[in-house]
Amino acid sequence: ARGRTRRRFWQYLADGPVAERIRAGDVAGADTLVDAALERLAAGETIDDGGEISVLGTGAGDPEMLSMLALRLLHGGDVVFHEPGVSDAILDMARKDAPRRVIADADVDAVWHLAVAEAAGGHAVIWLTAGRAELPKAAGADVLAAMDAEDIVVRVVPAAG
């Protein structure tokens, strides 16, 4: 748990709201967020209770064609769900200790709900598709609204090339 908390803190600084404030030129706002995050950690709280689901398209399956964003997300994912057609070379780029689960065509809805449950637990979920990045049909408007209420961020990252 300590490793995950530490990783989330650094992601919060380098990739989250703090980095967004710095990119926007709001250094004072970034300082305020860092101070608040440190206070929360000191009080035994977590930085960010909401998880995320990143749907990544793998295009033709060539790992060298993945975007830098896709690589960064793969390296930070806590759990990886993938379609059977995703290449081993791309799966090998995911964080080594992240569990992997195959998305069987017949079970897409059930697997999506597992992914949502992982994200609701504060995890960074990677959903790899062979080809184009698309949300599964199970991610209907009502499901996405419920995920928003749980502070689950959903991003779709298209395949490069």
Contacts in CASP RR format, 6 or more apart in sequence:
PFRMAT RR
TARGET T0000
AUTHOR 0000-0000-0000
METHOD contacts of the structure
MODEL  1
ARGRTRRRFWQYLADGPVAERIRAGDVAGADTLVDAALERLAAGETIDDG
GEISVLGTGAGDPEMLSMLALRLLHGGDVVFHEPGVSDAILDMARKDAPR
RVIADADVDAVWHLAVAEAAGGHAVIWLTAGRAELPKAAGADVLAAMDAE
DIVVRVVPAAG
4 78 0 8 1.000
5 41 0 8 1.000
5 46 0 8 1.000
5 47 0 8 1.000
7 76 0 8 1.000
8 46 0 8 1.000
8 47 0 8 1.000
8 48 0 8 1.000
9 37 0 8 1.000
9 41 0 8 1.000
9 47 0 8 1.000
11 76 0 8 1.000
11 124 0 8 1.000
12 18 0 8 1.000
12 37 0 8 1.000
12 47 0 8 1.000
12 48 0 8 1.000
13 19 0 8 1.000
13 34 0 8 1.000
13 37 0 8 1.000
15 72 0 8 1.000
17 33 0 8 1.000
18 30 0 8 1.000
18 33 0 8 1.000
18 34 0 8 1.000
18 37 0 8 1.000
19 30 0 8 1.000
21 27 0 8 1.000
21 29 0 8 1.000
21 30 0 8 1.000
21 33 0 8 1.000
22 30 0 8 1.000
37 47 0 8 1.000
40 46 0 8 1.000
40 47 0 8 1.000
41 47 0 8 1.000
48 122 0 8 1.000
48 151 0 8 1.000
49 121 0 8 1.000
49 122 0 8 1.000
49 151 0 8 1.000
50 119 0 8 1.000
50 120 0 8 1.000
50 121 0 8 1.000
50 122 0 8 1.000
50 150 0 8 1.000
50 151 0 8 1.000
50 152 0 8 1.000
50 153 0 8 1.000
51 119 0 8 1.000
51 120 0 8 1.000
51 121 0 8 1.000
51 122 0 8 1.000
51 123 0 8 1.000
51 124 0 8 1.000
51 125 0 8 1.000
51 151 0 8 1.000
51 152 0 8 1.000
51 153 0 8 1.000
52 119 0 8 1.000
52 124 0 8 1.000
52 125 0 8 1.000
52 152 0 8 1.000
52 153 0 8 1.000
52 154 0 8 1.000
52 155 0 8 1.000
53 115 0 8 1.000
53 116 0 8 1.000
53 119 0 8 1.000
53 125 0 8 1.000
53 127 0 8 1.000
53 147 0 8 1.000
53 152 0 8 1.000
53 153 0 8 1.000
53 154 0 8 1.000
53 155 0 8 1.000
54 73 0 8 1.000
54 77 0 8 1.000
54 124 0 8 1.000
54 125 0 8 1.000
54 126 0 8 1.000
54 127 0 8 1.000
54 154 0 8 1.000
54 155 0 8 1.000
54 156 0 8 1.000
54 157 0 8 1.000
55 127 0 8 1.000
55 129 0 8 1.000
55 133 0 8 1.000
55 134 0 8 1.000
55 135 0 8 1.000
55 154 0 8 1.000
55 155 0 8 1.000
55 156 0 8 1.000
55 157 0 8 1.000
56 66 0 8 1.000
56 70 0 8 1.000
56 73 0 8 1.000
56 74 0 8 1.000
56 126 0 8 1.000
56 127 0 8 1.000
56 128 0 8 1.000
56 129 0 8 1.000
56 133 0 8 1.000
56 157 0 8 1.000
56 159 0 8 1.000
57 70 0 8 1.000
57 128 0 8 1.000
57 129 0 8 1.000
57 130 0 8 1.000
57 131 0 8 1.000
57 132 0 8 1.000
57 133 0 8 1.000
57 157 0 8 1.000
57 158 0 8 1.000
57 159 0 8 1.000
58 66 0 8 1.000
58 86 0 8 1.000
58 87 0 8 1.000
58 90 0 8 1.000
58 128 0 8 1.000
58 129 0 8 1.000
58 130 0 8 1.000
58 131 0 8 1.000
58 159 0 8 1.000
59 65 0 8 1.000
59 130 0 8 1.000
59 131 0 8 1.000
59 132 0 8 1.000
59 159 0 8 1.000
59 160 0 8 1.000
59 161 0 8 1.000
60 131 0 8 1.000
60 159 0 8 1.000
60 161 0 8 1.000
61 86 0 8 1.000
61 87 0 8 1.000
61 89 0 8 1.000
61 90 0 8 1.000
61 130 0 8 1.000
61 131 0 8 1.000
62 87 0 8 1.000
62 89 0 8 1.000
63 87 0 8 1.000
63 89 0 8 1.000
63 90 0 8 1.000
63 92 0 8 1.000
63 93 0 8 1.000
65 159 0 8 1.000
65 160 0 8 1.000
65 161 0 8 1.000
66 74 0 8 1.000
66 90 0 8 1.000
66 93 0 8 1.000
66 159 0 8 1.000
66 160 0 8 1.000
67 157 0 8 1.000
67 160 0 8 1.000
69 157 0 8 1.000
70 157 0 8 1.000
70 160 0 8 1.000
71 93 0 8 1.000
73 124 0 8 1.000
73 126 0 8 1.000
73 155 0 8 1.000
73 157 0 8 1.000
74 80 0 8 1.000
74 90 0 8 1.000
74 93 0 8 1.000
74 94 0 8 1.000
74 95 0 8 1.000
74 126 0 8 1.000
75 93 0 8 1.000
75 94 0 8 1.000
75 95 0 8 1.000
76 95 0 8 1.000
76 98 0 8 1.000
76 124 0 8 1.000
77 94 0 8 1.000
77 95 0 8 1.000
77 98 0 8 1.000
77 123 0 8 1.000
77 124 0 8 1.000
77 125 0 8 1.000
77 126 0 8 1.000
78 95 0 8 1.000
78 98 0 8 1.000
78 118 0 8 1.000
78 123 0 8 1.000
78 124 0 8 1.000
78 125 0 8 1.000
79 98 0 8 1.000
79 99 0 8 1.000
79 100 0 8 1.000
79 101 0 8 1.000
79 115 0 8 1.000
79 118 0 8 1.000
79 123 0 8 1.000
79 124 0 8 1.000
79 125 0 8 1.000
79 126 0 8 1.000
80 91 0 8 1.000
80 94 0 8 1.000
80 95 0 8 1.000
80 98 0 8 1.000
80 99 0 8 1.000
80 100 0 8 1.000
80 101 0 8 1.000
80 125 0 8 1.000
80 126 0 8 1.000
80 128 0 8 1.000
81 100 0 8 1.000
81 101 0 8 1.000
81 102 0 8 1.000
81 103 0 8 1.000
81 111 0 8 1.000
81 114 0 8 1.000
81 115 0 8 1.000
81 125 0 8 1.000
81 126 0 8 1.000
81 127 0 8 1.000
81 128 0 8 1.000
82 91 0 8 1.000
82 100 0 8 1.000
82 101 0 8 1.000
82 102 0 8 1.000
82 103 0 8 1.000
82 126 0 8 1.000
82 127 0 8 1.000
82 128 0 8 1.000
83 102 0 8 1.000
83 103 0 8 1.000
83 128 0 8 1.000
83 129 0 8 1.000
83 130 0 8 1.000
84 102 0 8 1.000
84 103 0 8 1.000
84 104 0 8 1.000
84 130 0 8 1.000
85 130 0 8 1.000
86 128 0 8 1.000
86 129 0 8 1.000
86 130 0 8 1.000
90 128 0 8 1.000
91 100 0 8 1.000
91 128 0 8 1.000
94 100 0 8 1.000
94 126 0 8 1.000
98 126 0 8 1.000
101 111 0 8 1.000
101 114 0 8 1.000
103 111 0 8 1.000
103 127 0 8 1.000
104 111 0 8 1.000
108 136 0 8 1.000
108 137 0 8 1.000
108 138 0 8 1.000
109 136 0 8 1.000
109 137 0 8 1.000
109 138 0 8 1.000
112 136 0 8 1.000
112 138 0 8 1.000
112 139 0 8 1.000
112 143 0 8 1.000
113 138 0 8 1.000
115 125 0 8 1.000
115 127 0 8 1.000
116 143 0 8 1.000
116 147 0 8 1.000
116 152 0 8 1.000
118 125 0 8 1.000
119 125 0 8 1.000
119 147 0 8 1.000
119 150 0 8 1.000
119 152 0 8 1.000
120 147 0 8 1.000
120 150 0 8 1.000
120 152 0 8 1.000
127 136 0 8 1.000
131 159 0 8 1.000
132 158 0 8 1.000
132 159 0 8 1.000
133 156 0 8 1.000
133 157 0 8 1.000
133 158 0 8 1.000
133 159 0 8 1.000
134 156 0 8 1.000
135 154 0 8 1.000
135 156 0 8 1.000
139 154 0 8 1.000
144 154 0 8 1.000
147 154 0 8 1.000
END
